[in-house]
């Protein structure tokens, strides 16, 4: 049997103390038998409360462990493609007649 948790001890003890006081004050008994019955019933109520307190979930070693979530895919930087305009298409078609050795590439910085 596992040991009781701090929450179980606290709830059970508070239940015993407060229920004993409440029953003694409400019944106004002064006999030994009445006090013994009230005390035993308060102990039984405290035990019931302590047992029904929810326990923390434990993972058993033999059970299937929870599968961790897959790591997110690395974010790839998206680079926009260069659009072909009518003037570029016309210059490319006119350059096709020119020798490829005489054409040099133009590198310009990208705009904002």
Backbone as a ProteinNet text record, in pm:
[ID]
protein_1_A
[PRIMARY]
XXXXXXXXXXXXXXXXXXXXXXXXXXXXXXXXXXXXXXXXXXXXXXXXXXXXXXXXXXXXXXXXXXXXXXXXXXXXXXXXXXXXXXXXXXXXXXXXXXXXXXXXXXXXXXXX
[TERTIARY]
85	0	89.4	62.9	146.8	124.2	222.7	212.1	114	45.6	-47.2	29.7	-27.9	34.3	3.1	67.8	44.5	-99	-153	-291	-388.4	-364.4	-451.8	-447.4	-326.6	-314	-384.3	-367.1	-427.5	-580.2	-634	-779.3	-840.2	-776.6	-828.8	-826.8	-716.5	-704.9	-805.4	-817.3	-914	-1056.8	-1086.3	-1220.7	-1250.2	-1153.4	-1173.5	-1196.2	-1113.6	-1122.8	-1254.3	-1285.2	-1404.6	-1533.9	-1534.7	-1658.2	-1680	-1572.7	-1588.2	-1644.2	-1586.9	-1637	-1782	-1814.4	-1950.6	-2050.2	-2017.2	-2111.8	-2125.5	-2015.6	-2024.7	-2106	-2089.4	-2165.2	-2312.8	-2341.1	-2480.5	-2555.6	-2486.9	-2555.5	-2565.5	-2476.8	-2470.3	-2469.1	-2398.5	-2390	-2281.7	-2301.3	-2201.8	-2167	-2229.7	-2200.5	-2077.3	-2009.2	-1888.8	-1918	-2031.7	-2069.8	-2100	-2167.6	-2200	-2074.6	-1981.4	-1855.4	-1774.8	-1774.7	-1702.5	-1763.3	-1895	-1962.1	-1931.1	-1935.5	-1906.2	-1760.2	-1670	-1527.8	-1500.8	-1559	-1539.1	-1599.2	-1715.3	-1775.8	-1693.6	-1634.2	-1548.8	-1421.7	-1365.9	-1247.4	-1279.8	-1395.2	-1436.3	-1457.3	-1518.5	-1539.9	-1407.1	-1313	-1181.5	-1105.2	-1117.3	-1052	-1112.7	-1243.6	-1311.1	-1267.7	-1258	-1215.4	-1070.4	-984.1	-842.1	-822.2	-902.5	-887	-940.1	-1043.2	-1103.9	-1037.2	-935.8	-862.1	-791	-804.1	-739.8	-587.9	-531.1	-386.4	-323.7	-196.8	-128.9	-107.8	-115.9	-98.8	46.4	67	202.7	213.7	329.9	355.7	422.5	363	421.5	532.6	632.3	746.3	707.8	609.5	569.3	470.7	408.4	309	375.9	299.4	350.5	363.5	481	505.2	439.5	406.5	346.3	447.3	401.2	488.2	506.7	632.5	652.9	611.1	570.8	529.5	649.7	628.9	741.8	793.2	921.9	983.4	931	910.5	861.1	965.5	916.4	1005	1082	1207.3	1283.6	1220.2	1220.2	1159.6	1258	1212.2	1297.2	1262.2	1366.8	1345.2	1290.6	1183.9	1122.4	1177.9	1228.8	1283.8	1191.8	1140.6	1050.3	1124.1	1056.2	1115.5	1109.7	1206.2	1208.9	1102.4	1023.5	916.6	970.7	917.1	959.2	859.4	909.2	822.7	837	755.9	757.9	891	948	1074.1	1188.2	1185.4	1289.5	1277.6	1154.5	1135.2	1183.8	1160.3	1204	1356.1	1419.8	1565.2	1629.7	1567	1621.1	1611.2	1499.1	1483.4	1580.1	1607.4	1701.9	1844.4	1871.6	2005.5	2035.2	1933.4	1957.4	2035.8	2025.9	2101.1	2246.4	2275.8	2410.6	2485.7	2610.6	2693.7	2691.7	2691.8	2685.8	2815.7	2924.7	3052.2	3052.8	2979.4	2980.4	2881.4	2791.7	2692	2749.8	2744	2788.6	2669.2	2670.6	2558.7	2564.7	2448.8	2438.9	2387.1	2463.9	2421.5	2385	2256.7	2209.7	2153.7	2165	2109.2	1956.5	1900.9	1755.7	1693.3	1576.5	1505.5	1440.3	1388.3	1326.1	1197.4
-118.2	0	124.3	218.9	339	430.2	509.3	605.3	715.9	770.7	880.8	1007.5	1083.1	1209	1317.8	1430.5	1543.2	1593.2	1592.3	1637.8	1544.1	1414.2	1318.7	1338	1356.7	1378.5	1507.1	1612.2	1741.2	1734.8	1679.7	1671.5	1580.6	1467.6	1375	1434.4	1499.2	1559.3	1671.8	1757.9	1868.7	1815.6	1710.8	1652.7	1597.2	1526.8	1469.7	1580.7	1682	1789.3	1865.8	1910.6	1993.6	1913.9	1790.2	1711.4	1674.3	1647.5	1618.6	1739.7	1855.5	1977.1	2005.7	1990.8	2020.4	1923.7	1792.9	1696.2	1712.5	1744.2	1765.1	1889	1995.9	2117.9	2101.3	2028.5	2012	1913.4	1808	1706.6	1747	1830.8	1876.6	1758.5	1652.9	1536.1	1556	1493.8	1501	1362.4	1259.6	1123.6	1069.8	977.8	919.2	837.2	766.7	684.7	772.6	883.4	974.7	1035.8	1073.4	1131.2	1026.2	901.8	793.8	765.6	765.9	742.1	855.8	978.1	1093.4	1089.7	1054.9	1049.2	940.9	822.8	714.3	748.2	810.5	848.3	957.1	1049.3	1152.3	1091.1	991.3	922.7	847.5	781.4	709.2	806.6	920.2	1021.9	1078.4	1103.1	1153.1	1053.1	923.3	818.8	810.7	821.8	818.8	936.1	1054.5	1172.2	1157.1	1106.2	1091.9	990.6	885.6	781.7	828.7	912	954.4	1076	1132.3	1243.8	1188.9	1256.7	1206.3	1201.2	1089.4	1072.1	1122.7	1167	1208.2	1087.1	1109	1001.3	957.4	826.6	771.3	687.2	691.9	611.8	483.7	371.3	242.7	209.6	138.4	105.9	5.3	-80	-180.9	-130.1	-16.9	34.4	109.7	132.2	203.7	350.8	404.1	545.2	632.3	751.2	845.4	881.6	883.6	915.4	1066.1	1113.1	1257.7	1312.9	1435.5	1500.1	1514.4	1495.6	1508.5	1651.9	1663.3	1795.9	1869.9	1999.4	2073.6	2074	2073	2073.4	2205	2199.8	2324.9	2420.9	2545.5	2648	2684.6	2671.8	2707.1	2848.6	2923.6	3061.6	3060.1	3134.8	3141.4	3262.2	3237.5	3342.8	3358.4	3479.1	3497.1	3481.5	3423	3403.8	3534.8	3552	3673.6	3663.1	3767.6	3767.7	3811.7	3749.9	3786.7	3887.2	4003.5	4106.5	4107.6	4186.3	4191.9	4245.9	4346.1	4403.3	4304.2	4225	4125.1	4015.4	3973.4	3868.3	3915	4042.7	4095	4102.5	4143.7	4153.6	4016.1	3917.1	3781	3724.2	3749.9	3697.5	3767.6	3896.4	3965.8	3922.2	3882.7	3840.4	3698.9	3624.6	3487.6	3483.9	3592.5	3597.4	3636.3	3699.3	3741.7	3622.6	3617.3	3508.2	3507.9	3391.3	3379.7	3426.4	3430.1	3474.9	3625.6	3700	3844.7	3895.3	3808.6	3851.1	3828.8	3932.8	3918.6	3938	3868.4	3875.5	4006.2	4061.8	4185.2	4148.5	4186.2	4160.2	4291.9	4303.6	4423.5	4383.5	4475.3	4441.8	4434.9	4348.6	4333.7	4455.5	4491	4604.7	4568.9	4667.3	4641.2	4565.5
0	0	0	-91.1	-97.5	21.7	48.5	159.2	123.3	223.7	193.8	158.1	68.4	27.5	129.8	114.3	205.2	194.2	73	53.9	124.9	117.9	185.7	337.1	391.2	535.7	579.4	502.4	537.4	531.3	420.2	406	512.8	537.9	638.7	778.1	814.8	948.6	967.8	868.2	879.1	888.8	814.8	820.3	958.9	1017.4	1151	1253.2	1251.2	1351	1338	1215.8	1198.1	1214.5	1167.1	1184.2	1330.3	1404.4	1547.3	1620.9	1595.4	1661.5	1624.2	1496.1	1451.4	1515	1516.4	1574.4	1725.6	1794.3	1939.5	1972.9	1895.5	1921.4	1886	1777.8	1736.1	1825.6	1869.4	1951	2098	2144.3	2283	2381	2342.3	2429.1	2534.4	2648.9	2755.7	2808.1	2755.6	2801.2	2729.6	2791.8	2732.9	2609.3	2613.2	2497.9	2375.8	2394	2284	2223.8	2310.4	2261.7	2184.5	2232.7	2164.3	2026.8	2016.9	1888.1	1790.6	1838	1752.8	1706.7	1797.4	1762.9	1659	1678.1	1581.4	1444.5	1445.1	1316.6	1247.1	1321.6	1261.4	1204.6	1275.9	1222.6	1094.2	1091.4	970.7	854.6	882	777.4	727.9	819.6	779.9	695.9	731.1	651.7	512	504.2	374.7	286.9	344.6	268.9	223.2	311.1	276.1	164.6	163.9	61.2	-73.6	-73.1	-199.7	-262.8	-198.5	-259.4	-383.4	-499.3	-621.5	-606.6	-648.4	-643	-771.3	-765.7	-889.7	-979.7	-1110.2	-1207.6	-1210.3	-1210.2	-1218.6	-1343.9	-1406.2	-1524.8	-1479.5	-1513.8	-1478.6	-1575.8	-1525.8	-1611	-1718.4	-1693.2	-1789.6	-1891.8	-1866	-1958.7	-2073.6	-2174.9	-2291.7	-2254.9	-2272.6	-2241.1	-2346.6	-2307.1	-2400.4	-2508.8	-2630.6	-2743.3	-2748.3	-2745.8	-2751.1	-2887.2	-2887	-3011.4	-3103.4	-3233.1	-3325.7	-3328.5	-3351.8	-3357.3	-3480	-3468.2	-3583.9	-3695.8	-3816.9	-3932.6	-3937.6	-3980.5	-3987	-4087.8	-4051.1	-4135.7	-4246.4	-4369.9	-4482.8	-4526.8	-4556.7	-4599.4	-4741.4	-4761.1	-4893.5	-4967.3	-5085.6	-5169.4	-5289.5	-5312.9	-5426.5	-5559.5	-5656	-5788.5	-5866.4	-5957.2	-6037.1	-6145.3	-6158.2	-6257.3	-6391.9	-6492.6	-6627.4	-6683	-6719.9	-6776.1	-6926.8	-6992.7	-7139.3	-7190.3	-7121.4	-7167.9	-7150.2	-7042.8	-7021.2	-7125.2	-7155.7	-7256.1	-7393	-7426.8	-7555.1	-7560.6	-7449.8	-7450.9	-7454.5	-7391.9	-7394.7	-7536	-7604.5	-7739.8	-7836.1	-7813	-7900.3	-7869.5	-7746.6	-7708.9	-7756.4	-7789.5	-7831.9	-7963.3	-8042.5	-8166.7	-8142.5	-8029.8	-7996.1	-7937.3	-7958.1	-7906.9	-7754.9	-7694	-7549.1	-7485	-7557.8	-7502.7	-7481.4	-7563.7	-7551.4	-7446.6	-7398	-7299.2	-7159.6	-7075.5	-6937.2	-6845.8	-6735.5	-6641.2	-6564	-6538.5	-6461.4	-6322.9	-6219.4	-6082	-6016.6	-5983.6	-5915.9	-5780.2	-5683.2	-5552.6	-5559.4	-5479.3	-5477	-5410.5	-5457.6	-5402.6	-5267.9	-5196.7	-5066.8	-5073.3
[MASK]
++++++++++++++++++++++++++++++++++++++++++++++++++++++++++++++++++++++++++++++++++++++++++++++++++++++++++++++++

